[in-house]
Amino acid sequence: MHASHAEQLACNPLRQRYREIRDTSLQLTKLFSAEDLMLQSMPDASPAKWHLAHTTWFFETFILGPYLYGYKPFDPRYKQLFNSYYKQLGSHPYRGARGLMSRPTLDEVHAYRAHVDQAMLRHLEVPDERTVALIEVGLNHEQQHQELILTDIKHALWSMPLRPERANQPRAVHSSPPLQWIDFEGGIREIGYAGSNFSFDNESPRHEVLLRPFQLASRLVTNAEYLEFMDDGGYRRPELWLSDGWDTVCSQGWNSPLYWETHEGKWFQFNYDGMCELDAAAPVCHVSYYEADAFAHWSKARLPREEEWEVAAGQLPSTGNLLESEKLRPQPASGTGLQQMFGDVWEWTASPYVAYPGFEPAAGAIGEYNGKFMCNQFVLRGGSCATPASHIRASYRNFFPPHARWQFMGIRIAK
């Protein structure tokens, strides 16, 4: 008797995960039109159609082409067209021009995914130890792009003239406990990934750090607290800002977090289903490093360093979710009093994104994945409401330039 398809997948966990992760990308995009999926609202964001194609390109370029004998590319032109930034693989289109790719069509991109999926599932029928590590990178890479699909299309929906209209439904109301300061002892601690499952190369090697005694806020900064900063002239007081931050505030005309607008004297925030009244108790979101740092100065505090954040978060269970409207807040670990460290908003740290001691990028083009970006960016920790749950862990290092704020980025202060 032949085993059923479900039985075959159950006996091959990697093959099953491949199917599930690839299907998730399609599920995230199926509610949007073909026109929505090719919008590029700024150079930092990419069309969802491009994300669907680029994640497929990864498997074709790094696994099927080199390792599956007799594999025929869906379209040889795609090797250059959907290359993001891998210089060792040749040229690639300018990132800010991805919204000009009306060709291939969305149907052709879906056919490209089906072609590659069929070949990958055939390749995964018999485990190939040469490619297992690369496949894990590809799957985690696709999950990173699932988060980008959500954040990029949110910015696109907000930028268009005809925004989604607010659905007539009750607004979620959060409650926020009083902020407390949690004490942490100094000493020599270890940070970096220590488990046996997948992690990105920038989470290693695990190494020792010297911490001075510090305090961490028990929860994230709320919208109400950020409004106090704004009402106290936060965006009009240069003494609170880094020089580059103040130049950005002036040149961009910032006076609130991204997606905030006033209507008839009330603040509203844009969500996937349109504008909704600001929830005062919810964590402030879509703020840049510059804004986070200015708020910390105004609060007579600072942003935590990434090693402080990881040591503190290592005492908490991690959890995450995919939808902004379904936030899960983990309970504080016994005795720590910390809350909300995973799965709400990415938390800015004061740490520049640099290599850990002993870091070495992988050989070949795959080594360009993380190491080449270790310049002019800051580390964020904790994961957001758009982060796949399996990516949320204490050692995970996200990174963005200090002006970025279209991701789900928030603030926790330290002393």
Secondary structure by P-SEA (a helix, b strand, c coil): ccccaaaaaaacaaaaaaaaaaaaaaaacccccccccccccccccccaaaaaaaaaaaaaaccccccccccccccccccccccccccccccccccccccccccccaaaaaaaaaaaaaaaaaaacccccccaaaaaaaaaaaaaaaaaaaaaaaaaaaaccccccccccccbbbbbccbbbbbbbbccccccccccccccccccccbbbbbcccccccccccaaaaaaaaaaccccccccccaaaaaaaaaacccccccccccccbbbbbccccccccccccccccccaaaaaaaaaaacbbbbcaaaaaaaaccbbbbbbcccccccccccccccccccccccccccccccccccccccccccccccccccccccbbbbcccccccccccccccbbbbbccccccccccccccc
